[in-house]
Amino acid sequence: MVEWSKRNDALGTVNRGNPTEAGLCTLCRSDCKGKCETWLSSLKGRKLLYPRDFGEITSGSQNTVSKGVGYHSVRIQGYTHGSVGLEEEESSPDNCIFSNVEIESQFGSDIKTKIRYPIMTGALGSTFIAAKYWDSFAVGAALTGIPIVIGENVVGVDKQAELKNGKIIKAPELDRRIDIYERYKDDYGTIFVQLNVEDARNGVAEYIIENYGNQVIIELKWGQGAKNIGGEIQVKSLKYAQFLAERGYLVDPDPTKKTVRDAFKSGAIKSFARHSRLGGTESDSTESLKRDFVSSIQYLRDLGFDRISLKTGAYGMEGLAMALKFASETKLDLVTIDGAGGGTGMSPWNMMSNWGIPSLQLHSKATEYADILNEKGESVPDLAFAGGLSREDHIFKALSLGSPYVKLVCMGRAPMIPGFLGSNIEGVFKPEKRKDLNGHWEELPKTVQKIGTKPEGIFAGWYDVMDKVGKKEMKNIPYGAVAFWTLLDKLGAGLQQFMAGARKFNLNELQRSDLMAANRETAEETNLTYMTEALDETARKILKA
C-alpha cells in the first residue's frame, strides 16, 4: 500500500489523520481545525494553487508517488506548441491564456443540463451530517452552478414524513432540501434525488413528480464505491431505532427484541445501525435483470420523468457492462460510476478497504466498454466518474481518461469540507445561532486567524459571492456556501491551468492521449502509454529528419 505524507510544506497543509490518495484524511471530522489542502482551499481559494511565502522561498517538486496503480500514477501531458478549442483567429499568445479555457459543460440525452464546472456532489442522503450541513452544501452548489444529489432514504428516516397506505404524502426534509437549492439556482445545475428499494416502496418517485415535476432528475441507485450493501446510518436512540424498524428497515441489533432493549438500557449496547435492502435480488440472470431495469425506467417515464440517471458502484466487469448497456438502451441522461476508494457517511470499515474495483481500474474499463458500444453504433450515455477524487488534477485526469463520454467528476467528501468549515466560522461570529448552524467552535482557531479575523477577510470568495447575490441578500448566505464557492473557484482555476498547459481550451477537446502512465503497471492496466514512450515515434521522426 502506498504511504501518503501528512504534510505538504510547499502549500503549508497538514492532515490531522491518515491521508488518502485524494489528500483527505481517512476520517474527516466536521469540527476539524485544519488544515488539509481542501480545508485551506475553502478559505484561500486559488491562492492554494501555489507554494506559500512567495519572495522568501524557492520550491521544488514533490513528484507524486508513482508506485502502484491509481490516479496518482497517471501524469498529465504537456505540449510545446499549438492550441485546440479556440477559433483559428483567436489562437494568439494574447488569447491563449488559462483564464480563457472554457470549463462550462452540459450533460444529458435529449434534454441538456448546463453546468458551470464539470463537477457534481456525491449523494448526500440520510446520514445526519448531510442533513445538518445541507444549507451550506445546497446554497454553495446552486451558486456555483453544479448539480447536487439528495441520496437514498431521506424520506424513510424523516420522523415528520407521513405515509398513507405505505406511500409518502408528506416529506418535510425532502422538501426542505429541494427548496433550499432551488432558491438560489439559475440556468445552471440541477438536483438529483436517488431511489433505492425502500424509496421505491415508499412512493418517493410519485411524490417527486407530483410536487416538483421535472425540476428533479430521478436517479436509480445500484450501489456505491464505499460498500457492497445498502445505505446505513447509526442511531443512538432506542425509540428512533424502533421507529425505523416500524418503517420497514433492517435495524441491527434488533430493537424489537427484549434482550437487545435490556442491553441498551444497561449501556452494553449504545447504538443501532439502520440498513437498506439489496436491489436486484429477484433477478436470477442478466436478462431478467435487464427486463426489470427496463420496466423500472418505463414506469418512471410513464410517471412523467424526462431525465433519469443511474448510480452504480465498484462492482466487477459484468455489473459495469450491464450498467452501460442498459443505460444505453434506455437512453439515460447520466451514469455515475463510483470506484472503490469512494467516501461515505457510514460504511463497514473493512468493507471499504477490501471490496470492489479501485477507481482508476474501474474507470479505465468503463471507457473501454463505452468504446465497444460506440464502435457498434450504439449510443453511449454521458458518464460521471467518482471515487476518491478531490483536486483539480483529478478532474483533468478523469475527464481525459473517460473522453469523450465523461462530462462530470463526482466528488463526495471534498465539497462537504467547506460546509463544515464555514459553519464553524459562522458560529463564532453568530454565537446565538451556533447550535442551529452545527458550529463546533467558540473562537477562531489560530489556523483561521492567520488568514483573517473577519468573514470578508477570511474567505477569498466573499466579495464574488456578494457580487452574485447582492449586498442585501448576502446576510442570508451560509458561510459554508461561501467556502464552497471559494473551493470550486480554486478547482476551476487549477483545471484551467492544466488544460492550458495541454493546449486544450475547451473541455470537449480533452483526450486520453493527454495522459501518460507513470509506471509500467499503470500502463498495462489502463492502456495509457508509458510516459517515455508517449510521442516517442514522433520524436524519432524529428531527430531523423
C-alpha positions, 0 to 999 in steps of 0.5 A: 500500500502506498504511504501518503505524507501528512504534510505538504510544506510547499502549500503549508497543509497538514492532515490531522489523520491518515491521508488518502490518495485524494489528500483527505484524511481517512476520517474527516471530522466536521469540527476539524481545525485544519488544515488539509489542502481542501480545508485551506482551499475553502478559505484561500481559494486559488491562492492554494494553487501555489507554494506559500511565502512567495519572495522568501522561498524557492520550491521544488517538486514533490513528484507524486508517488508513482508506485502502484496503480491509481490516479496518482500514477497517471501524469498529465501531458504537456505540449510545446506548441499549438492550441485546440478549442479556440477559433483559428483567429483567436489562437494568439499568445494574447488569447491563449491564456488559462483564464480563457479555457472554457470549463462550462459543460452540459450533460444529458440525452435529449434534454441538456443540463448546463453546468458551470464546472464539470463537477457534481456532489456525491449523494448526500442522503440520510446520514445526519451530517448531510442533513445538518450541513445541507444549507451550506452544501445546497446554497454553495452548489446552486451558486456555483452552478453544479448539480447536487444529489439528495441520496437514498432514504431521506424520506424513510428516516424523516420522523415528520414524513407521513405515509398513507397506505405505505406511500409518502404524502408528506416529506418535510426534509425532502422538501426542505432540501429541494427548496433550499437549492432551488432558491438560489439556482439559475440556468445552471445545475440541477438536483438529483434525488436517488431511489433505492428499494425502500424509496421505491416502496415508499412512493418517493418517485410519485411524490417527486413528480407530483410536487416538483415535476421535472425540476428533479432528475430521478436517479436509480441507485445500484450501489456505491464505491464505499460498500457492497450493501445498502445505505446505513446510518447509526442511531443512538436512540432506542425509540428512533431505532424502533421507529425505523424498524416500524418503517420497514428497515433492517435495524441491527441489533434488533430493537424489537427484541427484549434482550437487545432493549435490556442491553441498551438500557444497561449501556452494553449496547449504545447504538443501532445501525439502520440498513437498506435492502439489496436491489436486484435480488429477484433477478436470477440472470442478466436478462431478467435483470435487464427486463426489470431495469427496463420496466423500472425506467418505463414506469418512471417515464410513464410517471412523467420523468424526462431525465433519469440517471443511474448510480452504480458502484465498484462492482466487477466487469459484468455489473459495469457492462450491464450498467452501460448497456442498459443505460444505453438502451434506455437512453439515460441522461447520466451514469455515475460510476463510483470506484472503490476508494469512494467516501461515505457517511457510514460504511463497514470499515473493512468493507471499504478497504477490501471490496470492489474495483479501485477507481482508476481500474474501474474507470479505465474499463468503463471507457473501454466498454463505452468504446465497444458500444460506440464502435457498434453504433450504439449510443453511449450515455454521458458518464460521471466518474467518482471515487476518491477524487478531490483536486483539480488534477483529478478532474483533468485526469478523469475527464481525459481518461473517460473522453469523450463520454465523461462530462462530470467528476463526482466528488463526495467528501471534498465539497462537504469540507467547506460546509463544515468549515464555514459553519464553524466560522459562522458560529463564532461570529453568530454565537446565538445561532451556533447550535442551529448552524452545527458550529463546533467552535467558540473562537477562531482557531489560530489556523483561521486567524492567520488568514483573517479575523473577519468573514470578508477577510477570511474567505477569498470568495466573499466579495464574488459571492456578494457580487452574485447575490447582492449586498442585501441578500448576502446576510442570508448566505451560509458561510459554508456556501461561501467556502464552497464557492471559494473551493470550486473557484480554486478547482476551476482555476487549477483545471484551467491551468492544466488544460492550458498547459495541454493546449486544450481550451475547451473541455470537449477537446480533452483526450486520453492521449493527454495522459501518460502512465507513470509506471509500467503497471499503470500502463498495462492496466489502463492502456495509457502509454508509458510516459517515455514512450508517449510521442516517442515515434514522433520524436524519432521522426524529428531527430531523423529528419 
